[in-house]
Amino acid sequence: MKKCLVWIVVCVSMIVTMRVSAAEREWIDFKRYTCGSVEQRDTLMALFDQALIPALNRQGVKKVGIFWTDTTLNKNMTNLNTTVFVVASFSDLQKAVDMERQLLADPVYMKDAVALFTAPVKTPMYDSCANDLFQAFATCPSVEQVSVSPDRLFQLRIYNSYTPERNAKKISMFEAGGEIGVFRACGMPPVFFGEAIAGQALPNLTYLLAFDNIEAQEKAWNKFKGHPDWLALKADKQYKDTATKIQNIVLKPSKGSQL
């Protein structure tokens, strides 16, 4: 009888923990700004460092990530040379929805970012902006700063599935299956893991890893590829065809990035 009571208490505790974790999962706003040239990209990135980061900090966003990439980091990806990536996380969905309205209502931001709003219509600071909204995984409920190395780099990976069920199974592989734990054990700490709620190429999950330098990245992936837990997961038939398309993009932070 006592054993049954203990088991009930453990189960109730687990359910409460799961509910708390679900409530604490952050909402991650992920944007890609496509500029007309590398020079425009660098100008926009500098403006985000100066104006956007402090403005979002005033909204309660603790860490704002600003990133860029080029063909020296990603072979055969010249289309990304003029792209600026922005990551911001929010404690609740409404705050994420209100982000742009809050920026426009912030007089300091409007002053600091005046070059963005006064650029000629024929030569805007950026050509287009794509926006994705993620909900953080229960096992990685918030965006984390995991490296402060001046040589740090990031790996953005987007896993598309051909059905929502396969996407859910891939998420389960990372969480219940323990793949995120293998990442951590191999020196691949996540900045975030997010389930795409809205945006491009749905359904998908997206994650961002950080490494102190390129040598640390190569060492970690080599360790991961031979890890027995990963090899067992890879061979598990329940996870077959869970990620049918994978985008892999290496990023560098802007000078003012907080990630």
Buried (B, 14 or more C-beta within 10 A) or exposed (E): EEEEEEEEEEEEEEEEEEEEBEEEBBBBBBBBBBBEEEEBBBBBBBBBBBBBBBBBBEBEBBBBBBBBBBEEBBEEBEEBBBBBBBBBBBBEEEBBEBBEEBBEEBEEBBEBBEBBEEBEEEEBBBEEEEBBBBBBBBBBBBBBBBBEEEEBBBBBBBBBBEEEEBBBBBBBBBBEBBBBEBBEBBBBBBBBBBBBBEBEEEBBBBBBBBBBBEEBBEBBBEBBEEBEBBEEBEEEEEBEEBBEEEEEBBBBBBEBBBB
